[in-house]
C-alpha cells in the first residue's frame, strides 16, 4: 500500500442520508424506452441504480456499489467512501466496485467491505484480478479491499451501530436491509419475515422497495409496499427501486403524505 495519503476534495455529509440512486436494475430512463416516464423532463423521473450513503460520525458508509456509483459520487461532490455495506450481490448493486480503486489513496488502506459470505464469494469471483497472487504492476492497478464478514448481528462502523435485517428477495434469494438509529433501508424485497419486522419498530424513516403498480415475483408492488409500510408504521416512508412504470408526481398524488416515492439526490437528516 502506498504510504502517501493524498488530500481529498469532498463535502461533509455527516448527519445526512443521501439517496444516490432510486431506480430499478436497468435505471430510468431505460435504454431504448420511449415511455412517458423515460422521456420525462422531470428530474425526479431520472433514477440511477439503487444506493444510499450515510454520513456517519467517523466517515461515509456507502450501501452497495452499483454501476452508476462513480457518476453518483461525482454528482454529489462526495470524494471519499470510508466503508461499504452490501445488501446482496446482484449486478445492479455490485458491479461498480472497481471504482473503489481510488479510495486507497485517500484512506491509506483498503476499503472495508461489510458483507455476508455469499456476497464475498461473488466479489472474489467477479473481480478475481483484485485478488491475484501476482504482485501488481503499480499501486492502484486494482481495488484494495478489506472484507469484514457480517451476519445478522449488529456491527459497529464509523462511530455508529448498524443492525442487519433479513429480507426475502423472491422465492430463492435472501438479502439484507440495514438500520442505523431510527432510519432503515430495505431495498430489493417482496417479503419481510416476522422476526425482521420486530427490528423495524419505532422508525422515523423507512426506505422500502416498490417496483411498479403490478405484481412482480421478487419485488413489492406499490400496493404491497404501502400495506407493508402501514404494518411497520414508520413516521415517513419513501419507496425506492422504482421502475419507469411510475411517474413521480402522478404516483405521489395518489399516496398519503407520509408515504412518497423517493428520488435521486434526496437528503434525509439522521436522527
N, C-alpha and C positions, 0 to 999 in steps of 0.2 A: 504493500500500500504506500502511495506517495505520502511522505511526511509533511509536505507543504499543503496547508489548507487554504484554498482560495477564498477571497471575500465573496459574499453572495449578495445580490440585489434582490430584495423581496419586500413585500409589505407584511406588516404584522397583523395576523388574523386571530390572535389569541382572543378567546371569548366568543368565537363565532363558529357555526357550522355552515359551510358553503356547499350548495348542491352544484357540483361541477357538470353533471350530466343527468338528464331525467328521461332519456329516450330508450326505446326498445333496442334489440340487438343489432338492427340494421340502421339505427338512427333515424332522425326526422329532420329534413326531408330524406326519404329513401331514394336510392339511385333509380332513376327512370320512372318514378311515380309522379303522375300528374294530378293527384287528388287535390281537393281544396286546401287541406292542411299542409301538404308538401309544397304547394305553390303559394302559400300564405305569406304576406308581408309582416305579420305579427311576430315579433321576436320571441314571444312566449311559445310559438309553434316550432322553433328551431331547437331540436333536442339531440344533444350528443349522447353517447353511450353512458350508462349509469355509473356514477361515482359521487362520493362526497368527501370532503376533507374537514377534519376537526382541528380548530386552533386551540390546542391544549396548553396548560401552563408551561410545559417544557419543550414545546415544539408542535409540528404539524403531523397529524396522523391521517394518512390517505387511506380510504377504503376502496380497494380494487385498483387495478391498473388497466383501464380499458384502452382500446386502440386510439382513442381521442385524447389520451392523458396529456401529451405534450401541448396540444392546442389549448386544452382547458387550463393548464397551469400558466401558460403564457398570457392567455386572455385575462386571467385574474391577477396577474403580476405576483404570483406565488413562486418564488425562486428556489424553494427548498422543501423537500419532504424528509422528515426525520424518521418515519417508520410507516409501514404499510400493513393493514389488516385485510385479509381476504375472506369474502363471503363464500366463494366457490371458484371452480377452475374453468368455467365456460369461457369461450374465446372472447366474448364481449366484455368480460370482467378481468381478463388476464393478459391479452396479447399486446398491451403497451409496455410490458415490463422492461424491454430493452432500454427504454428511455430513462430508466432509473440510473443508467451508467454515469450520468453527470454528477450525481449527488455524492459519490465517494470523494470528489474533490472538495466539497464543501463540509462534509462531515468528518473527513479524515479516517473513515472506516466504512465498511459495507452497510447497506441499508437493511435494518432489521425487518424481516417479513414474518408476521404473526399469522399462522395458517395451520389448518389441520393436515394430517399425514397425507391424505389423498391429494390435496392441493400441492403439497411439496413434491409429491411424485410426478404430477403433471408438469410442474415448473421445471424439474430436473430433466424431464423427457423433452419438452418443447424447446427449452433453452439450454440444451446439452453443452453447447460451446462455452457457457459460463462456468461449467464445472469440469472442464477438461483438465487432465493431469499435466498437460503441456504447459510450460512457462509462457505466459502471454508475451507478445512482442513488445507491448508497452502498457503502462497503466491507463485504464480507461477503455481498453480494447473490448472488454466485456463488463457487464454489470457486476459490481461487488455486492454480494448478498449475504445476509446472516439469518438463517432460519431460526425462528422461535416457535416451537411446536405448541399449539394450543388445543384445548378440548372444550368441554362445556363449563369449566371452572373459570371464575373471573380472573383476569390478569391485569397487572399494572403496566402502564406505558406512559411516558412523557408527563408524569405527575397526575395521572388520572387512573381510575379503575374502570375497566371495560368488562361488561357482562355479555358473553356469547349467548345467543338464543337459537335453539334448534328450530329450523323451518323445513317444511316439505316443499319440494320444487317438482311437482308431478309425482307419478307413481314409483319412479325408480331413482330419485335423486334427493339428497338432503343438503341443505346449505346452512349458513349461519347468518343471523341478524346480530346487531350489536347495540347495546345500551350503554350510554355514558350519562350519569346523572339522571335527569328526567326527560331525556331525548332518546328515542330508539329508531334505528334504521333497519327496515325489514323489506328488502327488495327480493325479487325472484322467488315468489312463493305463491302457492294456492291452498296451503293448509298450515295452520299453526296448532301444534299439539297442545293439549290442556296444560301439561307441565310447563310449556313455554309461555302460555297466557299468564301464568302466575308471575312471570318475570316482567310483564308488560303493564302491570298495575301502577296507577299513580303518575302516569306520564303527563308532562306538559305538551310534548310534541311527539307524534308518531309519523314516520315516513314509511309508507306502505305501498307495495306493488298493486297496480291496477292497469292492466294492459290495454283493454278495449271494452266496448259495450257487451259484445257477445262472449260466450264461454270459451275457455282455452284449456287444454289439458295440463299445462304447467304453470299458469299464472292466474291470479284473481281477475275476474271481470270487474267492471266498475261496481255493479250491484253487489257482487260478493265482497269486494273490498269495503264498501260502505257498511255492509252488515257486520263484517269483522271489526271495523273501526268503532261501530256502535257498541259491540261487545267489549272491546278493550276500554273504551271510554276516555281516551286522551282528550285534553282540553282543545287541542288542534291537531288535525290530521292532514297530511299532504300526500297525494298519490304520485308515485313515480313509476319508472319503466313503462312509459306511456307511448303507444303507437300513434301512427298518423290517422287513425280512425277517430280520434277525439280532438276536436278543436278546443283550444284552451279557454277562450272566452265563452263559447256556447256551452261547453260542459260545466264550467264553474257556475254559470247562471242557473243550472239545474240542481246544484249541490247546496247544502246548508253552508253558512259562512264558516263554520268550524271544520269543514271538510272541503278541500280545494285541490286542484291539480298543482303539483309542484312545477317549477320551471328552472331552466338553467340560469345560474348566477344568483339564485335566491340565497339570501343570508338569514340565518336564524340565530338569535342570541343564545348562548349557553346559559342555563340557569345555575 
